[in-house]
Amino acid sequence: MYISRNKSGMDNLQKMDLIANHCNAIVNRDSFMLRERFGVVGDQLQHIAQIGASIVMHKAGLRSGGGFVEAVCDNNLVSAAGRADSTMQTVLAYMAVTFADRWGNIEYESTKQ
């Protein structure tokens, strides 16, 4: 998904909604692996998607994240590990690679699929 930050006609709420939907789709796509590899169950999948969206929105300058999100975005492993809840501790590497690294330069463009 390509999102262009300069896309005219798209307000911040629309951008945030687009990001949230895409992050949900990523976690849904990866749900089997998250269950099998990390033992993620039930509501933890939704939590992962929400924190992933928060990481992306923070990197895009759309909203401020909490301490964990800021640490991930700052590439500060020690701080991220210390601020992570039990779910995030379990999937920290997944969060960094899937949401922080891949979304380094976020740009917004409407993607009708």
C-alpha positions as CSV (number, residue, x, y, z in Angstrom):
1,M,0.0,0.0,0.0
2,Y,1.3,3.4,-1.0
3,I,0.1,6.4,1.0
4,S,1.0,9.9,-0.2
5,R,1.4,12.5,2.6
6,N,0.6,15.3,0.1
7,K,-2.6,13.8,-1.2
8,S,-5.1,16.7,-1.5
9,G,-8.6,16.2,-0.4
10,M,-7.8,13.7,2.3
11,D,-8.1,15.0,5.8
12,N,-6.2,13.6,8.8
13,L,-9.1,11.5,10.0
14,Q,-9.4,9.9,6.6
15,K,-5.6,9.2,6.6
16,M,-5.8,7.7,10.1
17,D,-8.8,5.5,9.0
18,L,-6.9,4.3,6.0
19,I,-3.9,3.5,8.1
20,A,-6.0,1.7,10.8
21,N,-7.7,-0.4,8.1
22,H,-4.4,-1.3,6.5
23,C,-2.8,-2.3,9.8
24,N,-5.9,-4.5,10.6
25,A,-5.5,-6.2,7.2
26,I,-1.7,-6.8,7.9
27,V,-2.4,-8.4,11.3
28,N,-5.3,-10.4,9.8
29,R,-3.0,-11.7,7.1
30,D,-0.3,-12.6,9.6
31,S,-2.7,-14.0,12.3
32,F,-1.8,-17.6,11.7
33,M,1.9,-16.9,12.1
34,L,1.3,-14.7,15.1
35,R,-0.7,-17.5,16.8
36,E,1.8,-20.3,15.9
37,R,5.1,-18.5,16.4
38,F,4.3,-16.1,19.2
39,G,1.3,-17.8,20.9
40,V,-0.9,-14.7,20.3
41,V,-4.6,-15.3,21.2
42,G,-7.9,-13.6,21.0
43,D,-7.9,-9.8,21.6
44,Q,-4.2,-9.7,21.4
45,L,-4.5,-9.6,17.6
46,Q,-6.6,-6.4,17.7
47,H,-4.2,-4.9,20.2
48,I,-1.3,-5.6,17.8
49,A,-3.2,-3.9,15.0
50,Q,-4.0,-0.9,17.1
51,I,-0.5,-0.4,18.3
52,G,0.8,-0.9,14.8
53,A,-1.6,1.8,13.5
54,S,-0.4,4.1,16.3
55,I,3.3,3.5,15.2
56,V,2.4,4.4,11.6
57,M,0.3,7.4,12.6
58,H,3.1,8.6,14.9
59,K,5.7,8.3,12.2
60,A,3.4,10.2,9.8
61,G,3.0,13.0,12.3
62,L,-0.8,12.4,12.5
63,R,-0.8,11.8,16.3
64,S,1.5,11.3,19.2
65,G,2.1,7.8,20.4
66,G,2.7,6.5,23.9
67,G,6.1,5.7,25.4
68,F,6.3,2.3,23.7
69,V,5.3,3.7,20.3
70,E,7.8,6.6,20.6
71,A,10.6,4.2,21.6
72,V,9.9,1.9,18.6
73,C,9.8,4.9,16.2
74,D,13.0,6.2,17.7
75,N,14.6,2.8,17.1
76,N,15.3,2.5,20.8
77,L,15.2,-1.2,21.6
78,V,16.0,-0.9,25.3
79,S,13.3,1.7,25.9
80,A,10.8,-0.2,23.8
81,A,11.4,-3.4,25.7
82,G,11.0,-1.6,29.0
83,R,7.8,0.2,28.0
84,A,6.2,-2.8,26.3
85,D,3.1,-4.5,27.8
86,S,3.2,-8.3,27.8
87,T,1.7,-8.6,24.3
88,M,4.2,-6.1,22.8
89,Q,7.1,-7.9,24.6
90,T,6.1,-11.1,22.9
91,V,5.9,-9.5,19.4
92,L,8.4,-6.7,19.6
93,A,10.5,-7.8,16.6
94,Y,7.3,-8.3,14.5
95,M,6.2,-4.7,15.4
96,A,9.5,-3.2,14.5
97,V,9.8,-4.9,11.2
98,T,6.2,-4.8,10.1
99,F,5.1,-1.4,11.2
100,A,8.1,0.8,12.0
101,D,10.6,-0.3,9.4
102,R,8.3,-0.7,6.4
103,W,6.6,2.6,7.0
104,G,9.7,4.8,7.3
105,N,8.6,7.4,4.7
106,I,4.8,7.5,4.8
107,E,3.0,9.1,2.0
108,Y,-0.8,9.2,1.4
109,E,-2.6,8.2,-1.8
110,S,-6.1,6.8,-1.9
111,T,-6.0,3.2,-2.8
112,K,-9.4,1.8,-4.1
113,Q,-9.2,-1.9,-4.2
